[in-house]
Amino acid sequence: MEWTRETRYRAYADWSAETLLKLQAQAANSQYQLGYHIRPSSGLLNDPNGFSYFNGQWHVFYQSFPFGAAHGLKSWMHLVSDDLVHWKDLGLALAPDTKFDSHGAYSGSALPVDDKLFLMYTGNHRDQDWIRHPFQLGAWMDQAGQITKLDEPLITQPAHTTDHFRDPQVFKHRDLYYVVLGAQDKETKTGKISLFSFKDLKEFTDLGYLEFTEAEMGYMIECPNLIFVDDKPLLVFCPQGLDKDVVAYDNIYPNMYLLGEDVQLNKAKFEAGDNQIQNLDDGFDVYASQAFNTPDGKAYLISWVGLPDVSYPTDEENWASCLSQVKELSLKDGKLIQRPVVSMADLREKGISLQTAEKVNAKQQIIAESGEQYELKLTLDTDQNGTLHLAGNDDLSQSLKLEFSTGKDAYLTVSRADIGAQFATEFGTTRTILLPDQKALDLEIFIDHSLCEIFVNGGEHVITLRFFAEAGNKQIALTSPTEAALNYRGTFWKLKSI
Ligand code: FRU
């Protein structure tokens, strides 16, 4: 399929059922297909949208182009869950079927109000001259899942932004409603977060740009979220074109966060104190993460594992991307912690205890039968150097490598240079984080066929990445630069599909 403007924006009704079925079969039969993460039943998935708790269930939607691995005419697909782990796919929820969202029902959020879920999203409209008009739209979902779109846009493009004005997050703070939006300032062409108050869910007031940093935030910000973690405000956002001297990052576009001390929304002020803007994920592929607060004040986050303007090996199979597992956010010693949700443990089959083998050589096989869908918890003792290989072939010439040093100048480097199909190599094949010196290293690794999520030291860092290993490469092994045995202990679980 050639992705011309015509094919990208062809009406959904003009695609045949046969084409869709073929695409679904292709995605389902892929050797890279995931077993326990949200993935598209066909075509391309991108941002999570409308992540919320409503009517006794968890809801998440995602940006979808169901007809191929391309950023075409977007809609919202809907899933529900009782535990944030097992998701039921309810299919298409918001179609691009009005004049205001004619070129895509773009990203947005959801907020329960009384017995309905309020959805707020960007309608992408292009006029005859292909000029973009972003409309901020609303819709109500009732308890039966019926969605009714509002007739008129809630917010149109302000005079002070360009047409890059999208991704509304609607939230309630101290009994008042607000909306933050990603924007590009018209005059300076820099990335901004727009803030509106939304009185009684009826009347919008433009409170201007949220003040949260002196630094220039690239040329555009997408997908901003403002939530509260243990009562501290947290901004999660994607500044495109951010100068790497402001915050270092390796991916084409970063997903950043900034923890605050306080926020004064009426003054559009986010006070960060001494906190710095940081990468939300230290891996290769996380973008457009969405977070929300539950009624009891917990904070959950879910991410698109994929990046704009990057091609993935599954594009050839006409499908692309997935969502991360849900992460629970908290603070520890003033630092953001991301943890798997408790129900992830329900996916575990019988655990197998692991520990340093008695007889060792330079290569220590950790477990013989690993499969492609598992959780591996491993503690590597202090003062060691070595490499943990995942999805390796027999002689480990191919594997996903986790190189670690737990002595002085401790670090962890993840390399996907020697594993299967290579992609996005212009953005580097390794990612490195620095670790506390002389401390044991705790890893919780989740593998789902072509997705790897690594929680480091209890969630102080998360390293998320896609990898595309050759079929049958399943070895998990440790190698050491010396003949010395590496000391470790841990547990391995195969994980069930959802
Ligand atoms: C981020 C993004 C959003 C937009 C959506 C369109 O990945 O570009 O800004 O709303 O994707 O699918």
Residues whose N, C-alpha, C, O or C-beta is under 5 A from the ligand:
A	BS01	FRU	D47 Q63 K74 Y106 S107 R166 D167 E222 C223 A288
